[in-house]
Amino acid sequence: MITDFGLKLKYILLVIGLLFSNFIIPDFGLQLGVSFLIGMILPDRIIEPIDNILRKIPPIRFFERKMRKHKKFKHIFPRILAGYLFTYIIGWTCLILAYLL
C-alpha cells in the first residue's frame, strides 16, 4: 500500500520527469536554466565527446555554422547541448522511478 509520502514522491518525480523530458508540456525556461547550469559545471572531458556526437545531427551542424562569427556562442552552445542531454536523462529517470513506485 502506498503511503501519503510515497504518493507525494511519485507526483513530484512525475512532474520533474514531464518538465525535463516532454516536448508537449511547456517548462517556461526551467529546462534551459538547469541545462545551462549543468553544462557550465561539467568538465571539458565530458563536453567534448558529447559535442562530437551531437555535431553529426544536421540541424545542430547548421545552427553552429550560423553561429561561427559569435565567439561566445562557440563555447557556450556545446555546454548547453550537453546540459540538455543530462536533463533528459534526469527526466526519464524520474519518470521511470515514478512508474516503479
Contacts in CASP RR format, 6 or more apart in sequence:
PFRMAT RR
TARGET T0000
AUTHOR 0000-0000-0000
METHOD contacts of the structure
MODEL  1
MITDFGLKLKYILLVIGLLFSNFIIPDFGLQLGVSFLIGMILPDRIIEPI
DNILRKIPPIRFFERKMRKHKKFKHIFPRILAGYLFTYIIGWTCLILAYL
L
2 10 0 8 1.000
2 101 0 8 1.000
6 101 0 8 1.000
9 101 0 8 1.000
10 98 0 8 1.000
10 101 0 8 1.000
11 98 0 8 1.000
13 94 0 8 1.000
13 95 0 8 1.000
13 97 0 8 1.000
13 98 0 8 1.000
13 101 0 8 1.000
14 94 0 8 1.000
14 95 0 8 1.000
14 98 0 8 1.000
16 90 0 8 1.000
16 91 0 8 1.000
16 94 0 8 1.000
17 90 0 8 1.000
17 91 0 8 1.000
17 92 0 8 1.000
17 94 0 8 1.000
17 95 0 8 1.000
17 98 0 8 1.000
18 25 0 8 1.000
18 95 0 8 1.000
19 25 0 8 1.000
19 27 0 8 1.000
19 30 0 8 1.000
19 31 0 8 1.000
19 91 0 8 1.000
20 27 0 8 1.000
20 31 0 8 1.000
20 34 0 8 1.000
20 87 0 8 1.000
20 88 0 8 1.000
20 90 0 8 1.000
20 91 0 8 1.000
20 94 0 8 1.000
21 87 0 8 1.000
21 88 0 8 1.000
21 91 0 8 1.000
21 92 0 8 1.000
21 94 0 8 1.000
21 95 0 8 1.000
31 84 0 8 1.000
31 87 0 8 1.000
32 80 0 8 1.000
34 83 0 8 1.000
34 87 0 8 1.000
35 80 0 8 1.000
35 83 0 8 1.000
35 84 0 8 1.000
35 86 0 8 1.000
35 87 0 8 1.000
36 79 0 8 1.000
36 80 0 8 1.000
36 83 0 8 1.000
38 82 0 8 1.000
38 83 0 8 1.000
38 86 0 8 1.000
38 87 0 8 1.000
39 47 0 8 1.000
39 79 0 8 1.000
39 80 0 8 1.000
39 82 0 8 1.000
39 83 0 8 1.000
39 86 0 8 1.000
40 79 0 8 1.000
42 79 0 8 1.000
42 82 0 8 1.000
42 83 0 8 1.000
42 86 0 8 1.000
46 82 0 8 1.000
47 78 0 8 1.000
47 79 0 8 1.000
47 82 0 8 1.000
48 78 0 8 1.000
50 78 0 8 1.000
50 81 0 8 1.000
50 82 0 8 1.000
50 85 0 8 1.000
51 78 0 8 1.000
51 81 0 8 1.000
51 82 0 8 1.000
54 60 0 8 1.000
54 78 0 8 1.000
54 81 0 8 1.000
54 85 0 8 1.000
55 61 0 8 1.000
55 64 0 8 1.000
60 81 0 8 1.000
63 77 0 8 1.000
64 77 0 8 1.000
67 73 0 8 1.000
67 74 0 8 1.000
67 77 0 8 1.000
68 74 0 8 1.000
END
